[in-house]
Amino acid sequence: MPIVWREQMSVGIKSIDEDHQRLIALVNQFADIIRQGGGGLGGQSEGAVRTLLGRLQAYTNEHFAREERIQDQANYPGLKENRTHHAALIVELNRKIERYAAGAKAEKQLTGEELSAFLNSWLVEHIIKVDLKMKAHKFSGVW
């Protein structure tokens, strides 16, 4: 099931909300490929899948860096917790994508469906459990 952006997911900072929407779009694109049966590596869409996952990794890094800069500039009290959470998420994301890309060569193979489910929960849980805490802080002049 695709992730649907809802106003309740908004942290109230335009650039972060736009980042979240773009990340959701990337995760949903991957899920669409998997649902259509084209997510297996070694198949016809392997190049597209690898490119999409690379874009997801790169944009996740960009987003986390931007979010942390904004939090730092606003003296956000949750910055340290968020940095720690971001670092752990990046490690976990990279490991899952590496396992998926390794296919049958992986010690424990990760299917496209499993990776898709992970990406959905990974992103939504981070927004809801970590990022929404920012709503309570004043981020004046940050867009």
C-alpha positions in Angstrom: 0.0 0.0 0.0 1.5 3.4 -1.0 2.2 6.0 1.6 -0.2 8.9 1.3 1.0 12.3 2.5 -1.4 13.8 5.0 -1.4 17.2 6.6 -1.0 15.4 10.0 2.5 14.5 8.8 3.5 18.1 8.4 6.2 19.4 10.7 5.3 23.0 9.7 8.6 23.7 8.0 8.0 23.9 4.2 11.5 22.6 3.1 11.3 19.6 5.5 7.7 18.8 4.5 8.7 19.0 0.8 11.6 16.7 1.5 9.3 14.2 3.2 7.0 14.3 0.3 9.8 13.6 -2.2 11.1 10.7 0.0 7.5 9.3 0.0 7.4 9.6 -3.8 10.7 7.6 -4.1 9.5 4.9 -1.6 6.2 4.7 -3.5 8.0 4.4 -6.9 10.0 1.4 -5.5 6.8 -0.2 -4.2 5.1 0.3 -7.6 8.0 -1.5 -9.4 7.8 -4.4 -6.9 4.0 -4.6 -7.2 4.3 -4.7 -10.9 6.7 -7.7 -10.7 9.7 -5.8 -12.0 11.7 -5.4 -8.8 13.8 -8.4 -9.0 17.4 -7.7 -9.7 18.7 -9.4 -12.8 15.4 -8.6 -14.6 14.5 -6.1 -17.2 14.1 -3.2 -14.7 17.3 -3.8 -12.7 18.9 -0.6 -13.9 15.8 1.4 -12.9 15.6 -0.2 -9.5 19.3 0.4 -8.8 19.0 4.0 -9.9 15.9 4.6 -7.8 17.5 3.1 -4.7 20.6 5.2 -5.3 18.5 8.3 -5.5 16.7 7.3 -2.3 20.0 6.9 -0.5 21.4 10.2 -1.8 18.2 12.2 -1.1 17.9 10.7 2.4 21.4 11.9 3.2 20.6 15.4 1.7 17.4 15.6 3.7 18.9 14.6 7.0 21.7 17.1 6.5 19.2 19.9 5.7 17.0 19.0 8.6 19.9 19.0 11.0 21.1 22.4 9.7 17.7 23.8 10.3 17.5 22.4 13.7 20.9 23.6 14.6 20.1 27.2 13.4 16.9 27.2 15.5 18.6 25.7 18.6 16.2 22.8 18.5 16.6 20.8 21.7 16.0 17.5 20.0 18.9 17.9 17.5 21.3 15.5 19.3 18.6 12.8 19.4 17.7 13.4 15.8 21.3 13.2 14.7 21.7 9.9 16.4 18.5 8.6 14.9 19.5 9.8 11.4 22.9 8.0 11.7 21.2 4.8 12.7 18.6 5.1 9.9 21.3 5.6 7.3 23.2 2.6 8.4 20.1 0.5 8.4 18.9 1.8 5.0 22.3 1.1 3.5 22.5 -2.4 4.9 19.0 -3.3 3.7 19.7 -2.0 0.2 23.0 -3.9 0.1 21.3 -7.1 1.2 18.6 -6.6 -1.5 21.2 -5.8 -4.2 23.2 -8.9 -3.2 20.2 -11.1 -4.0 20.9 -14.8 -3.6 24.5 -14.1 -2.7 23.4 -12.4 0.6 23.8 -14.4 3.8 20.0 -13.7 4.3 18.3 -12.7 1.1 16.0 -9.7 1.2 13.1 -9.7 -1.2 11.7 -6.6 -3.0 8.5 -6.9 -1.0 10.5 -7.1 2.3 12.6 -4.0 1.3 9.4 -2.1 0.3 7.7 -2.9 3.6 10.9 -1.8 5.5 11.1 1.5 3.5 7.4 2.3 4.2 7.7 1.7 8.0 11.2 3.3 8.2 10.0 6.6 6.6 6.6 6.8 8.3 7.8 5.9 11.7 10.7 8.5 11.5 8.3 11.2 10.5 5.7 10.4 13.1 7.9 9.4 16.0 10.8 11.8 15.6 10.2 14.6 13.2 6.7 15.6 14.4 8.3 16.6 17.7 9.6 19.7 15.9 6.0 21.1 15.7 6.3 22.1 19.3 9.4 24.2 18.7 9.4 27.7 17.1 11.3 27.7 13.8 10.9 31.3 12.9 12.2 32.4 9.5 13.0 28.9 8.4 11.5 27.7 5.1 
